[in-house]
Amino acid sequence: MIDLTSEMVDFYHDTSITKSPNADNIDEFIEQQNIDIIRDNVDRLCQQIARLINFIDEEYNKIYSKDDLINRQ
């Protein structure tokens, strides 16, 4: 299975701007804060996607194991 979460995180970190604001004025500072909030949300979303993928894999394995046992009998 292709690990899309890993791919997204790699792309995100490769294209990220520093998180410490380097603002000459308040507009740049606010823009940087908004970017940081979006990045934090993307990080949380990637973690949730990874947990969901693990859950789906576990449930699939449970179902497949049950079917496999039934077919053997």
ABEGO torsion letter per residue (X at the ends): XBBAAAAAAAAAAAABBBABBBBABAAAAAAAAAAAAAAAAAAAAAAAAAAAAAAAAAAAAAAAAAAAAAAAX
